[in-house]
């Protein structure tokens, strides 16, 4: 028996649309990271990019459980002494709601050269408007942590 390795030209890429309104941040990130990698396809190969494109709308309306809305913090450092900046989830969802999802999804992707390729296929919008109608995205619904097509 031989192992099947897909060629770059044989990969069929689809576009998916996910509405994050009222969805839990971690569940959305886990589902999207699997779609970006192509783990939901039968021709998945860990050393290749076999995944699909994902459009996420309503990023500003994603929810978190517990006290994370007040307590969750995002850190950035300027590499100067005393240059550590902290931002809470509450502040970040007002300033840059797209960053919250990018940060969560990139944390679930492998830390190698493919991560940048995976993140290029991710399109996030804070409201319902997006500019990818021409690609005819397939709408995915997330119910109870599972994907419904």
C-alpha positions as CSV (number, residue, x, y, z in Angstrom):
1,X,0.0,0.0,0.0
2,X,1.4,3.4,-1.0
3,X,0.9,6.7,0.9
4,X,-1.1,9.3,-1.1
5,X,0.6,12.7,-1.2
6,X,-1.5,15.4,-2.9
7,X,0.1,17.6,-5.5
8,X,-0.3,21.4,-5.4
9,X,-2.4,21.4,-8.5
10,X,-4.8,18.7,-7.2
11,X,-5.8,20.6,-4.1
12,X,-9.4,21.8,-4.4
13,X,-9.8,25.0,-2.2
14,X,-13.3,26.1,-1.1
15,X,-14.4,29.3,0.6
16,X,-16.3,29.0,3.9
17,X,-18.3,31.8,5.8
18,X,-18.6,31.6,9.5
19,X,-20.7,34.0,11.6
20,X,-19.0,34.5,15.0
21,X,-22.0,36.3,16.5
22,X,-22.7,34.8,19.9
23,X,-20.2,32.0,19.5
24,X,-17.5,31.1,22.0
25,X,-14.0,32.3,21.0
26,X,-12.2,29.1,21.6
27,X,-14.7,26.9,19.7
28,X,-14.6,29.2,16.7
29,X,-10.8,29.3,16.7
30,X,-10.5,25.5,17.0
31,X,-12.9,24.9,14.1
32,X,-11.3,27.5,11.9
33,X,-7.8,26.3,12.5
34,X,-8.8,22.8,11.4
35,X,-10.4,24.1,8.2
36,X,-7.3,26.3,7.4
37,X,-5.0,23.3,7.8
38,X,-7.3,21.0,5.9
39,X,-7.7,18.5,8.7
40,X,-11.3,18.0,7.7
41,X,-10.3,16.7,4.3
42,X,-9.5,13.1,3.4
43,X,-6.3,14.2,1.6
44,X,-4.8,15.9,4.7
45,X,-1.0,16.0,4.8
46,X,0.7,17.6,7.8
47,X,3.7,18.9,5.7
48,X,1.5,20.7,3.1
49,X,-1.1,23.4,2.9
50,X,-4.3,21.5,1.9
51,X,-6.7,23.7,3.7
52,X,-9.5,26.1,2.6
53,X,-10.2,29.8,2.8
54,X,-12.3,31.0,5.8
55,X,-14.2,34.3,6.1
56,X,-15.3,35.2,9.6
57,X,-18.0,37.9,10.1
58,X,-19.2,39.6,13.3
59,X,-15.9,39.3,15.0
60,X,-16.8,42.1,17.4
61,X,-19.7,39.9,18.7
62,X,-17.8,36.9,19.8
63,X,-18.2,35.9,23.4
64,X,-16.0,34.4,26.1
65,X,-17.0,32.4,29.2
66,X,-16.4,33.0,32.9
67,X,-14.6,36.2,33.9
68,X,-12.5,36.4,30.8
69,X,-14.3,39.5,29.5
70,X,-12.7,41.5,32.4
71,X,-9.7,39.4,33.3
72,X,-8.2,38.1,30.0
73,X,-5.1,40.1,29.0
74,X,-3.1,40.5,25.8
75,X,0.5,41.5,26.1
76,X,2.9,43.3,23.8
77,X,6.5,44.5,24.4
78,X,8.5,47.1,22.6
79,X,11.8,45.4,23.6
80,X,12.8,48.5,25.6
81,X,13.1,48.3,29.4
82,X,9.6,48.9,30.9
83,X,8.0,48.5,27.5
84,X,5.4,45.9,28.4
85,X,1.9,46.9,27.5
86,X,-1.2,45.0,28.6
87,X,-4.6,45.3,27.1
88,X,-7.7,43.5,28.5
89,X,-10.2,41.6,26.3
90,X,-12.8,44.3,27.0
91,X,-10.5,47.1,25.6
92,X,-9.3,44.9,22.7
93,X,-12.8,44.0,21.5
94,X,-13.5,47.7,21.2
95,X,-10.2,48.7,19.5
96,X,-9.3,45.6,17.3
97,X,-11.9,42.8,17.4
98,X,-10.2,41.1,14.4
99,X,-7.0,40.7,16.4
100,X,-8.7,38.6,19.1
101,X,-9.6,35.9,16.6
102,X,-6.3,36.1,14.7
103,X,-4.4,35.7,18.1
104,X,-6.6,32.7,19.1
105,X,-6.4,31.0,15.7
106,X,-2.7,31.5,15.3
107,X,-2.1,29.9,18.7
108,X,-3.8,26.8,17.4
109,X,-1.8,26.5,14.2
110,X,1.6,24.8,14.0
111,X,4.6,27.1,14.7
112,X,6.5,26.6,11.4
113,X,6.7,28.0,7.9
114,X,3.2,27.0,7.0
115,X,1.6,29.2,9.7
116,X,2.0,32.3,7.6
117,X,0.4,30.6,4.6
118,X,-2.5,29.4,6.7
119,X,-3.2,32.9,8.1
120,X,-3.2,34.4,4.6
121,X,-6.3,32.3,3.9
122,X,-8.1,33.8,6.9
123,X,-10.3,36.9,6.3
124,X,-11.9,38.5,9.4
125,X,-14.4,41.3,9.5
126,X,-15.8,43.0,12.6
127,X,-19.3,43.4,11.1
128,X,-21.6,41.6,8.7
129,X,-20.1,43.1,5.5
130,X,-17.4,41.4,3.6
131,X,-16.0,41.7,0.1
132,X,-15.9,38.1,-1.0
133,X,-19.3,37.5,-2.5
134,X,-17.6,36.7,-5.9
135,X,-16.0,33.5,-4.3
136,X,-19.5,32.2,-3.4
137,X,-18.6,31.1,0.2
138,X,-20.4,28.1,1.7
139,X,-22.0,29.2,5.0
140,X,-21.0,27.1,8.0
141,X,-23.1,27.2,11.3
142,X,-21.5,26.2,14.6
143,X,-24.0,24.5,16.9
144,X,-22.9,23.0,20.2
145,X,-19.3,23.1,19.2
146,X,-19.8,21.2,16.0
147,X,-19.9,22.4,12.4
148,X,-23.2,22.2,10.5
149,X,-23.0,22.7,6.7
